[in-house]
Amino acid sequence: MLSADAFAAFEEAGLEDESAIASTGRRFRDTVLGLGGSLHPMEVFKTFRGREPSTKALLRHSGLVAA
């Protein structure tokens, strides 16, 4: 669920927009990769996404709900 929701951040930024992807990638690097195990995983995820994880992206990527 977390990986689908994290990838959704890149989709929301616009997969065709290189600068938006780069910005999202830097935010991912600085939070998820940079903070690693120094904080609780939920806190790291919330720092990256600005919210708690959602199942919507996982359901959409799995084809269980319409895009």
PyMOL Python script that loads the backbone (N, CA, C, O; Angstrom):
from pymol import cmd

cmd.read_pdbstr("""\
ATOM      1  N   MET A   1       0.820  -1.181   0.000  1.00  0.00           N
ATOM      2  CA  MET A   1       0.000   0.000   0.000  1.00  0.00           C
ATOM      3  C   MET A   1       0.870   1.253   0.000  1.00  0.00           C
ATOM      4  O   MET A   1       0.596   2.204  -0.732  1.00  0.00           O
ATOM      5  N   LEU A   2       1.914   1.251   0.819  1.00  0.00           N
ATOM      6  CA  LEU A   2       2.765   2.437   0.903  1.00  0.00           C
ATOM      7  C   LEU A   2       3.468   2.730  -0.417  1.00  0.00           C
ATOM      8  O   LEU A   2       3.571   3.887  -0.825  1.00  0.00           O
ATOM      9  N   SER A   3       3.952   1.688  -1.083  1.00  0.00           N
ATOM     10  CA  SER A   3       4.665   1.922  -2.348  1.00  0.00           C
ATOM     11  C   SER A   3       3.719   2.451  -3.413  1.00  0.00           C
ATOM     12  O   SER A   3       4.098   3.334  -4.183  1.00  0.00           O
ATOM     13  N   ALA A   4       2.494   1.932  -3.477  1.00  0.00           N
ATOM     14  CA  ALA A   4       1.521   2.421  -4.457  1.00  0.00           C
ATOM     15  C   ALA A   4       1.170   3.876  -4.167  1.00  0.00           C
ATOM     16  O   ALA A   4       1.060   4.684  -5.089  1.00  0.00           O
ATOM     17  N   ASP A   5       0.996   4.211  -2.903  1.00  0.00           N
ATOM     18  CA  ASP A   5       0.661   5.579  -2.536  1.00  0.00           C
ATOM     19  C   ASP A   5       1.846   6.512  -2.794  1.00  0.00           C
ATOM     20  O   ASP A   5       1.654   7.652  -3.217  1.00  0.00           O
ATOM     21  N   ALA A   6       3.060   6.039  -2.544  1.00  0.00           N
ATOM     22  CA  ALA A   6       4.239   6.858  -2.831  1.00  0.00           C
ATOM     23  C   ALA A   6       4.372   7.099  -4.331  1.00  0.00           C
ATOM     24  O   ALA A   6       4.665   8.219  -4.750  1.00  0.00           O
ATOM     25  N   PHE A   7       4.163   6.067  -5.143  1.00  0.00           N
ATOM     26  CA  PHE A   7       4.235   6.240  -6.595  1.00  0.00           C
ATOM     27  C   PHE A   7       3.144   7.188  -7.080  1.00  0.00           C
ATOM     28  O   PHE A   7       3.346   7.923  -8.046  1.00  0.00           O
ATOM     29  N   ALA A   8       1.998   7.178  -6.421  1.00  0.00           N
ATOM     30  CA  ALA A   8       0.914   8.083  -6.788  1.00  0.00           C
ATOM     31  C   ALA A   8       1.352   9.541  -6.663  1.00  0.00           C
ATOM     32  O   ALA A   8       0.839  10.397  -7.383  1.00  0.00           O
ATOM     33  N   ALA A   9       2.280   9.835  -5.772  1.00  0.00           N
ATOM     34  CA  ALA A   9       2.794  11.203  -5.652  1.00  0.00           C
ATOM     35  C   ALA A   9       3.462  11.626  -6.954  1.00  0.00           C
ATOM     36  O   ALA A   9       3.337  12.777  -7.373  1.00  0.00           O
ATOM     37  N   PHE A  10       4.168  10.701  -7.594  1.00  0.00           N
ATOM     38  CA  PHE A  10       4.811  10.997  -8.874  1.00  0.00           C
ATOM     39  C   PHE A  10       3.758  11.143  -9.972  1.00  0.00           C
ATOM     40  O   PHE A  10       3.871  12.011 -10.838  1.00  0.00           O
ATOM     41  N   GLU A  11       2.737  10.291  -9.931  1.00  0.00           N
ATOM     42  CA  GLU A  11       1.649  10.399 -10.912  1.00  0.00           C
ATOM     43  C   GLU A  11       0.933  11.735 -10.772  1.00  0.00           C
ATOM     44  O   GLU A  11       0.630  12.393 -11.766  1.00  0.00           O
ATOM     45  N   GLU A  12       0.669  12.126  -9.546  1.00  0.00           N
ATOM     46  CA  GLU A  12      -0.017  13.390  -9.290  1.00  0.00           C
ATOM     47  C   GLU A  12       0.819  14.580  -9.735  1.00  0.00           C
ATOM     48  O   GLU A  12       0.273  15.597 -10.163  1.00  0.00           O
ATOM     49  N   ALA A  13       2.141  14.460  -9.637  1.00  0.00           N
ATOM     50  CA  ALA A  13       3.031  15.536 -10.074  1.00  0.00           C
ATOM     51  C   ALA A  13       2.987  15.682 -11.591  1.00  0.00           C
ATOM     52  O   ALA A  13       3.223  16.765 -12.128  1.00  0.00           O
ATOM     53  N   GLY A  14       2.683  14.577 -12.275  1.00  0.00           N
ATOM     54  CA  GLY A  14       2.633  14.582 -13.731  1.00  0.00           C
ATOM     55  C   GLY A  14       3.829  13.842 -14.297  1.00  0.00           C
ATOM     56  O   GLY A  14       4.936  14.378 -14.335  1.00  0.00           O
ATOM     57  N   LEU A  15       3.613  12.637 -14.728  1.00  0.00           N
ATOM     58  CA  LEU A  15       4.718  11.793 -15.198  1.00  0.00           C
ATOM     59  C   LEU A  15       5.408  12.359 -16.434  1.00  0.00           C
ATOM     60  O   LEU A  15       6.524  11.953 -16.757  1.00  0.00           O
ATOM     61  N   GLU A  16       4.765  13.283 -17.121  1.00  0.00           N
ATOM     62  CA  GLU A  16       5.360  13.906 -18.307  1.00  0.00           C
ATOM     63  C   GLU A  16       6.138  15.175 -17.962  1.00  0.00           C
ATOM     64  O   GLU A  16       6.845  15.712 -18.815  1.00  0.00           O
ATOM     65  N   ASP A  17       6.020  15.655 -16.743  1.00  0.00           N
ATOM     66  CA  ASP A  17       6.651  16.905 -16.316  1.00  0.00           C
ATOM     67  C   ASP A  17       7.963  16.597 -15.602  1.00  0.00           C
ATOM     68  O   ASP A  17       7.972  16.252 -14.420  1.00  0.00           O
ATOM     69  N   GLU A  18       9.067  16.725 -16.327  1.00  0.00           N
ATOM     70  CA  GLU A  18      10.373  16.344 -15.772  1.00  0.00           C
ATOM     71  C   GLU A  18      10.743  17.134 -14.525  1.00  0.00           C
ATOM     72  O   GLU A  18      11.304  16.569 -13.586  1.00  0.00           O
ATOM     73  N   SER A  19      10.443  18.412 -14.497  1.00  0.00           N
ATOM     74  CA  SER A  19      10.812  19.199 -13.314  1.00  0.00           C
ATOM     75  C   SER A  19       9.978  18.800 -12.103  1.00  0.00           C
ATOM     76  O   SER A  19      10.485  18.780 -10.981  1.00  0.00           O
ATOM     77  N   ALA A  20       8.703  18.482 -12.318  1.00  0.00           N
ATOM     78  CA  ALA A  20       7.847  18.048 -11.208  1.00  0.00           C
ATOM     79  C   ALA A  20       8.293  16.681 -10.702  1.00  0.00           C
ATOM     80  O   ALA A  20       8.289  16.433  -9.496  1.00  0.00           O
ATOM     81  N   ILE A  21       8.676  15.797 -11.614  1.00  0.00           N
ATOM     82  CA  ILE A  21       9.173  14.472 -11.218  1.00  0.00           C
ATOM     83  C   ILE A  21      10.471  14.623 -10.431  1.00  0.00           C
ATOM     84  O   ILE A  21      10.666  13.953  -9.417  1.00  0.00           O
ATOM     85  N   ALA A  22      11.354  15.497 -10.893  1.00  0.00           N
ATOM     86  CA  ALA A  22      12.619  15.718 -10.187  1.00  0.00           C
ATOM     87  C   ALA A  22      12.372  16.269  -8.789  1.00  0.00           C
ATOM     88  O   ALA A  22      13.025  15.856  -7.831  1.00  0.00           O
ATOM     89  N   SER A  23      11.439  17.193  -8.674  1.00  0.00           N
ATOM     90  CA  SER A  23      11.113  17.773  -7.367  1.00  0.00           C
ATOM     91  C   SER A  23      10.531  16.720  -6.432  1.00  0.00           C
ATOM     92  O   SER A  23      10.899  16.653  -5.259  1.00  0.00           O
ATOM     93  N   THR A  24       9.630  15.903  -6.948  1.00  0.00           N
ATOM     94  CA  THR A  24       9.042  14.831  -6.145  1.00  0.00           C
ATOM     95  C   THR A  24      10.107  13.812  -5.768  1.00  0.00           C
ATOM     96  O   THR A  24      10.114  13.302  -4.648  1.00  0.00           O
ATOM     97  N   GLY A  25      10.999  13.517  -6.691  1.00  0.00           N
ATOM     98  CA  GLY A  25      12.096  12.589  -6.414  1.00  0.00           C
ATOM     99  C   GLY A  25      13.021  13.098  -5.323  1.00  0.00           C
ATOM    100  O   GLY A  25      13.458  12.332  -4.464  1.00  0.00           O
ATOM    101  N   ARG A  26      13.319  14.387  -5.355  1.00  0.00           N
ATOM    102  CA  ARG A  26      14.158  14.972  -4.294  1.00  0.00           C
ATOM    103  C   ARG A  26      13.456  14.884  -2.944  1.00  0.00           C
ATOM    104  O   ARG A  26      14.076  14.565  -1.930  1.00  0.00           O
ATOM    105  N   ARG A  27      12.141  15.173  -2.944  1.00  0.00           N
ATOM    106  CA  ARG A  27      11.381  15.076  -1.693  1.00  0.00           C
ATOM    107  C   ARG A  27      11.375  13.643  -1.174  1.00  0.00           C
ATOM    108  O   ARG A  27      11.499  13.418   0.030  1.00  0.00           O
ATOM    109  N   PHE A  28      11.229  12.663  -2.086  1.00  0.00           N
ATOM    110  CA  PHE A  28      11.273  11.245  -1.708  1.00  0.00           C
ATOM    111  C   PHE A  28      12.650  10.893  -1.135  1.00  0.00           C
ATOM    112  O   PHE A  28      12.755  10.228  -0.105  1.00  0.00           O
ATOM    113  N   ARG A  29      13.700  11.350  -1.820  1.00  0.00           N
ATOM    114  CA  ARG A  29      15.067  11.080  -1.358  1.00  0.00           C
ATOM    115  C   ARG A  29      15.314  11.678   0.027  1.00  0.00           C
ATOM    116  O   ARG A  29      15.890  11.036   0.905  1.00  0.00           O
ATOM    117  N   ASP A  30      14.871  12.909   0.198  1.00  0.00           N
ATOM    118  CA  ASP A  30      15.140  13.608   1.456  1.00  0.00           C
ATOM    119  C   ASP A  30      14.305  13.090   2.620  1.00  0.00           C
ATOM    120  O   ASP A  30      14.704  13.234   3.776  1.00  0.00           O
ATOM    121  N   THR A  31      13.165  12.495   2.336  1.00  0.00           N
ATOM    122  CA  THR A  31      12.308  11.994   3.410  1.00  0.00           C
ATOM    123  C   THR A  31      12.426  10.482   3.553  1.00  0.00           C
ATOM    124  O   THR A  31      13.030   9.996   4.508  1.00  0.00           O
ATOM    125  N   VAL A  32      11.862   9.745   2.625  1.00  0.00           N
ATOM    126  CA  VAL A  32      11.810   8.285   2.746  1.00  0.00           C
ATOM    127  C   VAL A  32      13.212   7.683   2.800  1.00  0.00           C
ATOM    128  O   VAL A  32      13.512   6.878   3.683  1.00  0.00           O
ATOM    129  N   LEU A  33      14.059   8.067   1.868  1.00  0.00           N
ATOM    130  CA  LEU A  33      15.409   7.489   1.854  1.00  0.00           C
ATOM    131  C   LEU A  33      16.323   8.146   2.881  1.00  0.00           C
ATOM    132  O   LEU A  33      17.111   7.466   3.538  1.00  0.00           O
ATOM    133  N   GLY A  34      16.220   9.456   3.020  1.00  0.00           N
ATOM    134  CA  GLY A  34      17.113  10.188   3.911  1.00  0.00           C
ATOM    135  C   GLY A  34      16.846   9.947   5.386  1.00  0.00           C
ATOM    136  O   GLY A  34      17.779   9.827   6.180  1.00  0.00           O
ATOM    137  N   LEU A  35      15.582   9.877   5.750  1.00  0.00           N
ATOM    138  CA  LEU A  35      15.245   9.687   7.159  1.00  0.00           C
ATOM    139  C   LEU A  35      15.327   8.222   7.575  1.00  0.00           C
ATOM    140  O   LEU A  35      15.614   7.909   8.730  1.00  0.00           O
ATOM    141  N   GLY A  36      15.072   7.327   6.617  1.00  0.00           N
ATOM    142  CA  GLY A  36      15.197   5.896   6.871  1.00  0.00           C
ATOM    143  C   GLY A  36      14.579   5.470   8.184  1.00  0.00           C
ATOM    144  O   GLY A  36      13.411   5.751   8.451  1.00  0.00           O
ATOM    145  N   GLY A  37      15.361   4.794   9.000  1.00  0.00           N
ATOM    146  CA  GLY A  37      14.881   4.269  10.268  1.00  0.00           C
ATOM    147  C   GLY A  37      15.016   5.233  11.426  1.00  0.00           C
ATOM    148  O   GLY A  37      14.831   4.841  12.579  1.00  0.00           O
ATOM    149  N   SER A  38      15.338   6.498  11.143  1.00  0.00           N
ATOM    150  CA  SER A  38      15.526   7.442  12.244  1.00  0.00           C
ATOM    151  C   SER A  38      14.198   7.879  12.866  1.00  0.00           C
ATOM    152  O   SER A  38      14.170   8.368  13.995  1.00  0.00           O
ATOM    153  N   LEU A  39      13.104   7.702  12.129  1.00  0.00           N
ATOM    154  CA  LEU A  39      11.766   8.016  12.622  1.00  0.00           C
ATOM    155  C   LEU A  39      10.861   6.815  12.389  1.00  0.00           C
ATOM    156  O   LEU A  39      11.192   5.911  11.621  1.00  0.00           O
ATOM    157  N   HIS A  40       9.721   6.819  13.057  1.00  0.00           N
ATOM    158  CA  HIS A  40       8.729   5.777  12.828  1.00  0.00           C
ATOM    159  C   HIS A  40       8.315   5.829  11.350  1.00  0.00           C
ATOM    160  O   HIS A  40       8.159   6.920  10.802  1.00  0.00           O
ATOM    161  N   PRO A  41       8.137   4.682  10.702  1.00  0.00           N
ATOM    162  CA  PRO A  41       7.787   4.668   9.274  1.00  0.00           C
ATOM    163  C   PRO A  41       6.551   5.509   8.926  1.00  0.00           C
ATOM    164  O   PRO A  41       6.514   6.123   7.861  1.00  0.00           O
ATOM    165  N   MET A  42       5.563   5.545   9.785  1.00  0.00           N
ATOM    166  CA  MET A  42       4.374   6.356   9.503  1.00  0.00           C
ATOM    167  C   MET A  42       4.725   7.832   9.463  1.00  0.00           C
ATOM    168  O   MET A  42       4.207   8.572   8.627  1.00  0.00           O
ATOM    169  N   GLU A  43       5.606   8.267  10.364  1.00  0.00           N
ATOM    170  CA  GLU A  43       6.020   9.670  10.377  1.00  0.00           C
ATOM    171  C   GLU A  43       6.807  10.018   9.121  1.00  0.00           C
ATOM    172  O   GLU A  43       6.638  11.101   8.562  1.00  0.00           O
ATOM    173  N   VAL A  44       7.670   9.101   8.675  1.00  0.00           N
ATOM    174  CA  VAL A  44       8.442   9.321   7.449  1.00  0.00           C
ATOM    175  C   VAL A  44       7.492   9.448   6.264  1.00  0.00           C
ATOM    176  O   VAL A  44       7.636  10.353   5.443  1.00  0.00           O
ATOM    177  N   PHE A  45       6.523   8.543   6.176  1.00  0.00           N
ATOM    178  CA  PHE A  45       5.578   8.581   5.063  1.00  0.00           C
ATOM    179  C   PHE A  45       4.765   9.870   5.082  1.00  0.00           C
ATOM    180  O   PHE A  45       4.579  10.504   4.043  1.00  0.00           O
ATOM    181  N   LYS A  46       4.284  10.258   6.253  1.00  0.00           N
ATOM    182  CA  LYS A  46       3.495  11.481   6.358  1.00  0.00           C
ATOM    183  C   LYS A  46       4.330  12.705   5.996  1.00  0.00           C
ATOM    184  O   LYS A  46       3.804  13.670   5.441  1.00  0.00           O
ATOM    185  N   THR A  47       5.607  12.675   6.301  1.00  0.00           N
ATOM    186  CA  THR A  47       6.476  13.777   5.922  1.00  0.00           C
ATOM    187  C   THR A  47       6.589  13.856   4.402  1.00  0.00           C
ATOM    188  O   THR A  47       6.598  14.951   3.839  1.00  0.00           O
ATOM    189  N   PHE A  48       6.676  12.711   3.736  1.00  0.00           N
ATOM    190  CA  PHE A  48       6.761  12.694   2.275  1.00  0.00           C
ATOM    191  C   PHE A  48       5.450  13.106   1.615  1.00  0.00           C
ATOM    192  O   PHE A  48       5.439  13.979   0.748  1.00  0.00           O
ATOM    193  N   ARG A  49       4.350  12.485   2.018  1.00  0.00           N
ATOM    194  CA  ARG A  49       3.068  12.704   1.339  1.00  0.00           C
ATOM    195  C   ARG A  49       2.249  13.844   1.933  1.00  0.00           C
ATOM    196  O   ARG A  49       1.340  14.358   1.280  1.00  0.00           O
ATOM    197  N   GLY A  50       2.560  14.245   3.163  1.00  0.00           N
ATOM    198  CA  GLY A  50       1.789  15.301   3.796  1.00  0.00           C
ATOM    199  C   GLY A  50       0.479  14.811   4.381  1.00  0.00           C
ATOM    200  O   GLY A  50      -0.385  15.605   4.753  1.00  0.00           O
ATOM    201  N   ARG A  51       0.338  13.495   4.458  1.00  0.00           N
ATOM    202  CA  ARG A  51      -0.879  12.882   4.983  1.00  0.00           C
ATOM    203  C   ARG A  51      -0.592  11.421   5.285  1.00  0.00           C
ATOM    204  O   ARG A  51       0.465  10.895   4.938  1.00  0.00           O
ATOM    205  N   GLU A  52      -1.549  10.777   5.935  1.00  0.00           N
ATOM    206  CA  GLU A  52      -1.421   9.335   6.182  1.00  0.00           C
ATOM    207  C   GLU A  52      -1.655   8.575   4.882  1.00  0.00           C
ATOM    208  O   GLU A  52      -2.289   9.105   3.970  1.00  0.00           O
ATOM    209  N   PRO A  53      -1.159   7.350   4.777  1.00  0.00           N
ATOM    210  CA  PRO A  53      -1.341   6.589   3.542  1.00  0.00           C
ATOM    211  C   PRO A  53      -2.806   6.271   3.266  1.00  0.00           C
ATOM    212  O   PRO A  53      -3.639   6.193   4.169  1.00  0.00           O
ATOM    213  N   SER A  54      -3.077   6.093   1.987  1.00  0.00           N
ATOM    214  CA  SER A  54      -4.425   5.772   1.534  1.00  0.00           C
ATOM    215  C   SER A  54      -4.378   4.503   0.685  1.00  0.00           C
ATOM    216  O   SER A  54      -3.382   4.237   0.011  1.00  0.00           O
ATOM    217  N   THR A  55      -5.438   3.738   0.719  1.00  0.00           N
ATOM    218  CA  THR A  55      -5.510   2.519  -0.097  1.00  0.00           C
ATOM    219  C   THR A  55      -5.939   2.808  -1.529  1.00  0.00           C
ATOM    220  O   THR A  55      -5.891   1.907  -2.367  1.00  0.00           O
ATOM    221  N   LYS A  56      -6.356   4.033  -1.838  1.00  0.00           N
ATOM    222  CA  LYS A  56      -6.899   4.357  -3.160  1.00  0.00           C
ATOM    223  C   LYS A  56      -5.925   4.011  -4.286  1.00  0.00           C
ATOM    224  O   LYS A  56      -6.331   3.402  -5.275  1.00  0.00           O
ATOM    225  N   ALA A  57      -4.666   4.379  -4.160  1.00  0.00           N
ATOM    226  CA  ALA A  57      -3.694   4.118  -5.223  1.00  0.00           C
ATOM    227  C   ALA A  57      -3.486   2.620  -5.413  1.00  0.00           C
ATOM    228  O   ALA A  57      -3.400   2.155  -6.549  1.00  0.00           O
ATOM    229  N   LEU A  58      -3.404   1.863  -4.339  1.00  0.00           N
ATOM    230  CA  LEU A  58      -3.236   0.416  -4.447  1.00  0.00           C
ATOM    231  C   LEU A  58      -4.425  -0.213  -5.160  1.00  0.00           C
ATOM    232  O   LEU A  58      -4.246  -1.061  -6.034  1.00  0.00           O
ATOM    233  N   LEU A  59      -5.617   0.189  -4.800  1.00  0.00           N
ATOM    234  CA  LEU A  59      -6.813  -0.345  -5.453  1.00  0.00           C
ATOM    235  C   LEU A  59      -6.837   0.018  -6.935  1.00  0.00           C
ATOM    236  O   LEU A  59      -7.202  -0.808  -7.772  1.00  0.00           O
ATOM    237  N   ARG A  60      -6.451   1.250  -7.261  1.00  0.00           N
ATOM    238  CA  ARG A  60      -6.424   1.693  -8.656  1.00  0.00           C
ATOM    239  C   ARG A  60      -5.352   0.949  -9.446  1.00  0.00           C
ATOM    240  O   ARG A  60      -5.615   0.486 -10.556  1.00  0.00           O
ATOM    241  N   HIS A  61      -4.153   0.831  -8.891  1.00  0.00           N
ATOM    242  CA  HIS A  61      -3.064   0.122  -9.570  1.00  0.00           C
ATOM    243  C   HIS A  61      -3.355  -1.365  -9.735  1.00  0.00           C
ATOM    244  O   HIS A  61      -2.851  -2.001 -10.660  1.00  0.00           O
ATOM    245  N   SER A  62      -4.153  -1.906  -8.857  1.00  0.00           N
ATOM    246  CA  SER A  62      -4.516  -3.332  -8.923  1.00  0.00           C
ATOM    247  C   SER A  62      -5.718  -3.576  -9.843  1.00  0.00           C
ATOM    248  O   SER A  62      -6.106  -4.722 -10.070  1.00  0.00           O
ATOM    249  N   GLY A  63      -6.295  -2.509 -10.363  1.00  0.00           N
ATOM    250  CA  GLY A  63      -7.441  -2.630 -11.251  1.00  0.00           C
ATOM    251  C   GLY A  63      -8.747  -2.901 -10.538  1.00  0.00           C
ATOM    252  O   GLY A  63      -9.708  -3.354 -11.160  1.00  0.00           O
ATOM    253  N   LEU A  64      -8.801  -2.632  -9.244  1.00  0.00           N
ATOM    254  CA  LEU A  64     -10.004  -2.914  -8.464  1.00  0.00           C
ATOM    255  C   LEU A  64     -10.979  -1.751  -8.430  1.00  0.00           C
ATOM    256  O   LEU A  64     -12.142  -1.919  -8.060  1.00  0.00           O
ATOM    257  N   VAL A  65     -10.507  -0.567  -8.816  1.00  0.00           N
ATOM    258  CA  VAL A  65     -11.377   0.596  -8.971  1.00  0.00           C
ATOM    259  C   VAL A  65     -10.984   1.321 -10.255  1.00  0.00           C
ATOM    260  O   VAL A  65      -9.847   1.210 -10.713  1.00  0.00           O
ATOM    261  N   ALA A  66     -11.912   2.049 -10.823  1.00  0.00           N
ATOM    262  CA  ALA A  66     -11.637   2.768 -12.064  1.00  0.00           C
ATOM    263  C   ALA A  66     -10.634   3.882 -11.817  1.00  0.00           C
ATOM    264  O   ALA A  66     -10.603   4.492 -10.749  1.00  0.00           O
ATOM    265  N   ALA A  67      -9.814   4.133 -12.832  1.00  0.00           N
ATOM    266  CA  ALA A  67      -8.782   5.168 -12.727  1.00  0.00           C
ATOM    267  C   ALA A  67      -9.354   6.547 -12.719  1.00  0.00           C
ATOM    268  O   ALA A  67      -8.609   7.524 -12.636  1.00  0.00           O
TER     269      ALA A  67
END
""", "prot")
cmd.dss("prot")
cmd.show_as("cartoon", "prot")
cmd.util.cbc("prot")
cmd.orient("prot")
